[in-house]
Amino acid sequence: MARRPRRTHSPKLKAKVALAAIVGDKTIAELAALHDVHPNQITEWKRRLVDRAADVFGGESNTPPVDLQILLAKIVGYPRFLSKNSARTIYMMDCMFRVRI
């Protein structure tokens, strides 16, 4: 018995199937047969959609804020940019990385 090659499903299909599972007009098994995917995949897509639904409406971000001074010091390699005068440091960063067209 030959194995079927691994498939990648588009985000559009995942959203469509997950929304159909949330609506509940059809069972997970019926959706799985209709879209030719495993029922566990549908359950996982549904869980992800429910967990991340708040992000669509501006929910809290899991990424921490970036300290620009430390980032610049790492990029440029000079600790002199870690001065106490933040406004001057930000101005220097702006001048250094400004792209002129």
C-alpha positions in Angstrom: 0.0 0.0 0.0 1.6 3.3 -1.1 1.5 6.2 1.2 -0.1 9.4 0.0 2.3 12.4 -0.1 2.1 14.9 2.7 -0.4 17.7 1.8 -0.4 21.3 2.9 -3.8 22.9 3.3 -4.3 26.6 2.5 -5.2 29.0 5.4 -8.4 29.7 3.5 -9.5 26.1 3.6 -8.5 25.7 7.3 -10.6 28.8 8.2 -13.6 27.6 6.2 -13.5 24.1 7.7 -12.9 25.4 11.2 -15.8 27.9 10.9 -18.1 25.1 9.7 -17.1 23.0 12.7 -17.9 25.9 15.0 -21.3 26.5 13.4 -22.1 22.8 14.0 -24.5 22.2 11.0 -22.4 19.1 10.2 -20.5 16.8 12.5 -16.7 16.7 12.5 -16.8 13.3 10.8 -19.0 14.6 8.0 -16.7 17.6 7.5 -13.7 15.3 7.4 -15.2 13.2 4.7 -16.4 16.2 2.7 -13.0 17.9 2.7 -10.8 14.8 2.8 -9.0 15.6 6.0 -8.6 13.8 9.3 -11.1 14.7 12.0 -8.2 15.5 14.4 -7.0 18.2 12.0 -10.4 19.8 12.0 -10.5 19.7 15.8 -7.1 21.3 16.0 -8.0 24.0 13.4 -11.2 24.8 15.4 -9.2 25.0 18.7 -6.7 27.4 17.1 -9.5 29.6 15.6 -11.2 29.9 19.0 -7.9 30.6 20.8 -6.8 33.3 18.5 -10.1 34.9 17.7 -9.4 37.8 20.2 -6.3 38.8 18.2 -8.5 39.8 15.2 -10.1 42.5 17.4 -6.8 43.8 18.8 -6.2 41.3 21.6 -3.0 41.3 23.6 0.2 40.6 21.8 2.5 37.8 23.1 5.6 39.6 21.8 7.4 41.7 24.4 8.2 45.3 23.5 11.6 46.0 21.9 14.1 48.2 23.5 15.5 50.2 20.6 18.7 51.3 22.3 19.8 47.7 23.1 18.8 46.6 19.6 20.9 49.3 18.1 23.9 48.5 20.3 23.7 44.9 19.2 23.4 45.8 15.5 26.1 48.5 15.4 28.3 46.9 18.1 29.0 50.1 20.0 28.0 50.4 23.6 28.1 54.2 23.3 24.5 54.2 22.0 23.3 53.0 25.4 23.4 56.5 26.8 21.0 57.9 29.3 19.8 60.5 26.9 17.1 58.5 25.1 16.0 61.3 22.8 19.5 61.9 21.5 20.0 58.1 21.0 16.7 57.8 19.1 17.7 60.8 17.0 21.0 59.2 16.2 19.3 56.0 15.2 16.9 57.8 13.0 19.8 59.6 11.2 21.9 56.4 10.8 19.1 54.2 9.4 17.1 56.7 7.4 16.6 55.6 3.8 16.7 58.4 1.3 14.9 58.0 -1.9 
